Amino acid sequence: MSKRAVLEVIALDVEDAVAAQAGGADRLELVTEMAADGLTPSAATVAGIRAAVDIDLRVMLRLADGFAAGDVDRLVRVAAELREAGADQFVLGFLDAYGEVDLAAVERVVGALDGCPWTFHRAIDRAADRDTLRKRLADLPGLDTYLTAGCATGVDAGLPVLLAEAARGGEPGYEQQILVGGGLRLDHVPPLRTGGIEAFHIGGAARPDGWTGPVSREAVARWRRALDGA
């Protein structure tokens, strides 16, 4: 019997968070500004959500659209403010102009997290070489998850990569959990579960009215049932 799959839902505010938890989400990714693919929310928003729900929260550390780290000093300060607001899990990922991991920036920000668990996000799907990126990050403290669609355009095209990486679980650079997100649909769930994938990330799929509307408890519950039945 395979273990219960993790369902992570993007939440922008307390209303989203409460609906996602009620629908059966295991974890939330907290962001703001989805027009820029998700930036760091305010410490006040994080504190409010932390007070409203009791499931795990992963907070985005990203100051601007794109995958460059930008102002690393500010990122480090923001990470400290978020930890004071109750954040104890994070999401980050930085590339340089050549599509290589910006290891200096990642290491500085991770150093400010003091061992907190974190996800390297979909920057991996824009990397020049996924395998090299994974191996360079392999020993960083706290890294336990990769959020990935398998390729930049989404799960439809990335499915073979996801299944191939899942099959390498336990190899150096492949110990982390694969969290599948980015154009993920319910019909992707059976082949992914069969291939050993145990974590799923939804954003727009939890919002019947799009990003201008709230998370729907029932939409999340539909995903929960699909994951539990797969």
N, C-alpha and C positions, 0 to 999 in steps of 0.2 A: 504494500500500500504506500503510495507516494504521500509525502507530507503536504499539509495544506499550503496552497500557493499564497505568496504575499501579494496583496493588492495595495498599490500606492496611488493616491489621487492628488492632483494639484489643487491646492486651496489658496485663494486670494484673501479671504477674510473669515471672520468667525462663523458667519452663516454657511459658507462652503464647508468649513471644518466640521460643524455639527452634523450637516447633512451627509457628508462622506462617512463619518464614523457611524451614523445611524444605518447607513446602507451596507456596512460591513467592511469598510476600508481598514487595513491593518496599520497604515502609515500615511502621512501627508507630506507632500513637498510644498513648502511655503515660498511663494514668489509674489512679485508684483510686475506690472507692465508686460503683459503677454504679447503686446504689439512688438516688443523687443525680445520675444522668446523667453521672458522670465528673468527679472532682476531681483536684487536683494530687497525684501520687504523691510518696513520700519521695525525697530525694536518694540514699539508699542503694539504693533499688529501681532508680532510673535508672542509677546506677553499675554495679549488678549486671547489668542488661540490656545496658548498653553493652559490658560485658566479654564477654557471652555470644553476641552476634550482631554481624554487620558491615553490616546494612542500615540505612537512615536511620531515625531516631527523631524523632517530634514529641511534645513533652511538654506536657500540659495545664497551663495557668495559670488555675485557677479554685478558689476557696476554699470556696464554699458553693453549694448548689442555687439555681437561678434564674439570671438574667442580669445582676443588679446587680454592679458591680465589688467592692463591699464595701471592705475595708481595703487601699487602694492602696499605702500604705507597706509593708505586709506582702507584697503581691504583688511589689513591686520587690525586696525582700530575698530572697524565695523564688526569683525568677528568677536572682538572682546565685548563690545556693546551687546551683541546678540546673546552671548553666553550669559551676561548679567541679566538679560531678559528671560532666561530660562532655556535657551537653545542648547541642546547637547548632541545634535547630529547635524551634518551639513552636506551641501552639494556644491561642487566646484570643478573647474577644469580649464586649463589655459594652454593655448598653442602659440608658437611664434609665427613669424611671417612665412616660414617655409613648411608649416604644417607639422613641425616637430613639437613634442610636449615642451612647454616652458617650465623646465624643471626647477629653475631658481625661484620663480614666482610660486609654483605649487608648494615647494618646500617651505618657503617663508610663511605662507598662509597656513599650511598644515601645522607648522611649529606653533602658531598662535592657538590652535585648537586643542593642544595639550592632550592628545590621545583620543579625542572624540571620534566616533565612527563617521565616515563620510563616503559619499558617492562621487566618482569621477563621471561627469555627465556626458552628453552627446557630442562634446568636442572630439571624442574618440572617433565618431563617424566622419569627421572632417580631417582626421590625421593622415599624414603622408603614408604611414606604415603602422597599422594597428598593433601588430605583434611587437614591434620595437617599443612603442609607447607602453604597452603592458609590462614589458620586461624592465623598462627604466623606472616604472612606478612600483614595481613588485614589493619592495621592502619598506615603503612609506608607512608610518604608523597610522592606524585608523582606517585605511582604505579597505572597505569590505564589499563594495558594489560598483559595477559599471552600468550606467544607464545608456542603452544603445538600441538602435534599430537595425544594426548590422551594416547600414550604409547611410549616406547623407539623405537619400530621397525617401527612406522609410522602410517599414518592415516587409512590404511586398517584395522589394528587390533584395533586402538584407537577410531574408529568411535562411538561405544556405549558409551565410557567414555565422549567424546566430547559432545554428545547429552544430556547425563545425567547431565553434569556440566552446559550446557547452560540452562537446565530446572530449575536449582537452582539459576539463576541470581537474584540478589537482596538480597540473604541470606548473613549473615556475612562471608566474605572470598570469596564471589562469585560475588561481584559488578563489578569487572574488566571485560573489554572486552576480549573475547576469540579470539585470532588471530591464525587461523589454519595453520600450516605449518609442513612439514616433510613427504615426500612421497605423497604430495597432488596432485591429478589428477583432470582433468575437470569433470570426472564422479562422483567425490565426492561432487561437488558443489550443485546439486539439493537437496540431503538429508540434507546437512548441512544448506542450506538456509531455507529449510522447518522447520528444528529444531531450527531456531532462531539465527544461527551463522551469524555475519555481518562483519567479517574481515578475510582476506585470505593473505597468505605469500608465495611467490614463489622465488626460486633460480634457480636451474637447469632447471625448466620448462620454464624459460624466455630465455634460451640459447640453441638454436638448435645444436650448435657445442660443447656443454659441457663447463666446467669451463675454458678451454683454449680460448674459443671464447667469443665475447661480448654479452651483452643483445640485443635481437632482438625486435625492435619496434613492429613488426607484431605479435610476440609470446605474448607480453604483451597485445596488442590490442585484441587478441583472448580471453584471460582471462577476459579482461574488458567487452567484449560482452557477454561472458558466465555469468558473475556475474550480469550484468545488465538485462539479459534475464531470470535469474533463478526465 
